[in-house]
Amino acid sequence: MEKYLEFIKQKQRNVSESGFIVKDEDLNPFLFDFQKYLVRKALRKGRFAIFGDCGLGKTIIQLDWANQIIKHENKPVLIITPLAVSKQTIHEGNKFGINVLKFNNEYLPKIYITNYEQLDNIQCGLFAGVVLDESSILKNFEGKTKKSIIDKFKNTQYKLACTATPSPNDIMELANHSEFLNVISREEMLAMYFIHDGGETSKWRLKKHGNEMFWVWVSEWASLFTNPIDLGFDGHNFILPKLNLIENQIKTKRRNNGKLFNETVVSAINFNQELRLTKIERLNKVIEIINNNKNENFIVWVKQNEEADYIKKLIPDSVEVRGNDNIEYKENRLLGFANNEFRVLITKTKIAQFGMNYQNCSSQIFASLDFSFEALYQAIRRSYRFGQKKEVNVYLITTDTMQNVIDSIKTKEQQFKEMQKYMIESIKENIIEENNTTSETCENKEYKTNNCLLQMGDCVQLIQKIADESIGFSIFSPPFADLYVYSDKPEDMGNCKDYNEFLFAFKFLVKELYRVLWSGRNVAVHCMDLPIQKGKEGYIGLRDFSNMIRQSFEDVGFIYHSRITIWKNPVTEMQRTKALGLLHKQVKKDASMSRVGLPDYVLVFRKDGEHKHPVKCDIPVSLWQQYASPVWMDINYQNTLNARIAREDKDEKHICPLQLETIERCIHLWSNENDTVLSPFMGIGSEVCKALEMNRNVIGFELKKSYFDAAVKNVKNIEIAKCQKKLF
């Protein structure tokens, strides 16, 4: 039992620590208390992500983190930054007494810094640790840069990823940070916490039962905070000034398009066309704002080079940084603006949205907007960051034809805020329970009569109370390893990350079934083989689940006794699942991918030994021949208990009760009246109800409250019906 309870704890906390412990007094004295906490935690974890808002000191955190690793390992650490940020980081290091060197093909035990463009020229495997500054570069899971970074640092012992905006518009992008930090792969994360609703255009989404558990899991390898208060520290020195978002919408002239209104931007193609059509009106507004505020520094964010050319001609004290400038020129100009060497910087978000500190500038203008919330957020944060003393004015130049661009950004902003909320709450809980990994026990309830015992809770723990050699027959359908489909409880055997973990948990139950069953008696397990989905595992195929069940029973001493195949209509299966292999058009296209329908199985296992309790099955030959058929063709799939009453809003799938005819035949064939029938996964009570009807005693276990309540209700109905029969 101790081994099982330890397994449940490990299911809740499955992110291992691979670092080392340092004391506060060993850390840089310039660090604030919340920064010391983050450095200590990141070093203890070994591989960690810090999602902290702009200006909260991620640079000093990563510098001291790197310094501690050099002291511990006597090997170099590499910091990788966006363009021009490296010089700022070197300057910050000098300020805090930490020496940072631009990478120069040496591999001494020092902190080196480079930008992402130089990675191909570095032997990444020689570094003890790596820091990704502005790690949201990992956001694009198809990107060549992302793949290169993950591959090059796959075996690096210590890793730190730092950014202000982890996946602001799609939380699945957190998978790329997880993969970089060697937590789990993107595919594993999808399989564990996400569900695909079907169709080529639909997206993955968090499972409803998995929402809370997902953020708890993320909080074990990352900290997200917008203020030290989120981490439980004093944050009164980190209050931002007011941010003013000033929208200037330009009404476009009526166009000869044969419609009542000008067309709205719907894609990147007509977005760029719209920029050119509205260029003069938008840019004249930009110039007007800058000229009306001649004492203010400005950053002007443009989308096209011709926009920058137009503004430069009319704003003489402006400097542009564009993509085809050489690296040295870009760095000098971007840093020059930070040092007030010129008043107006014109550039694109993809060039300067990350890493730069521009608290010297409190005015920005977006000459146009696109669909990227992250670019907008990060660009604003160059000025609107902790350390900014003035109110920040951000002018958004839009047109009436770009309303859906604005709507898209607002939707993504809301998603980002929801992500922050969930993660901050989970991190707070993680801090509180950091040294307490004890699993909360399940809620326990019980319904008991003379010949019925129903208990709510974990079947592995509840079966411990059943006496040895006391059960006459057991019948059930085991859950599938499909995380957070029906509950978020760690004891739920469905909540396993893979089938190896499921089988490990399942075997605890099978051992107990062997103990409690009478010698010579049987266990019937209803199951089916399972489709493997391309979206989850990269290929289409079948998982031999029935063989996994067989092996689990044989491993603890059961004898594989019989297998019944239950026919199912493949047309019904096709209509329900839309499985590629069952589509008729697939036969015409390429029949090599076509398959037959999936039947159900009843696997029967026998506990060998002295038969002190033989089963007297007094049935006529005709019925025996029906039972003895290896394929049951006549099972009515509609004859089940009503499962709708037990369904919860968060459930991702409908419960599929076992057909009552299948249960009846098994109980009739392998048990006597007054025997005790056990259902360890009772669900809504199909097996116990049918056993009661057939004058057996019953024991049933169920973890999920809504199912347990439905089972009790169904059992009471059976008991009332039996009582009425006796009265009349």
Secondary structure, 3 states (H helix, E strand, C coil): CHHHHHHHHHHHCCCCCCCCCCCHHHCCCCCCHHHHHHHHHHHHHCEEEEEECCCCCHHHHHHHHHHHHHHHHCCCEEEEECCCHHHHHHHHHHHCCCCEEECCCCCCCCEEEEEHHHHHHCCHHHCCEEEEECHHHHHCCCCHHHHHHHHHCCCCCEEEEEECCCCCCCHHHHHHHHHHCCCCCHHHHHHHHEEECCCCCCCEEECCCCHHHHHHHHCCCEEEECCHHHHCCCCCCCCCCCEEEEEEEECCCCCCCCCCCCCCCCCHHHHHHHHHHCHHHHHHHHHHHHHCCCCCCEEEECCCHHHHHHHHHHCCCEEECCCCCCHHHHHHHHHHHHCCCCCEEEECHHHHCCCCCCCCCCEEEECCCCCCHHHHHHHHCCCCCCCCCCCEEEEEEEEHHHHHHHHHHHHHHHHHHHHHHHHHHHHHHHHHCCCCCCCCCCCCEEEEECCEEEEECCHHHHHHHCCCCCEEEEEECCCCCCCCCCCCCCCCCCCCCCHHHHHHHHHHHHHHHHHHEEEEEEEEEEECCEEECHHHHCCCEEECHHHHHHHHHHHCCCEEEEEEEECCCHHHHHHHHCCHHHCHHHHHHHHHHCCCCCCEEEEEEECCCCCCCCCCCCCCHHHHHHHHCCEECCCCCCCCCCCHHHCCCCCCCCCCCCCHHHHHHHHHHHCCCCCEEEECCCCCCHHHHHHHHCCCEEEEEECCHHHHHHHHHHHHHHHHHHHHHHHC
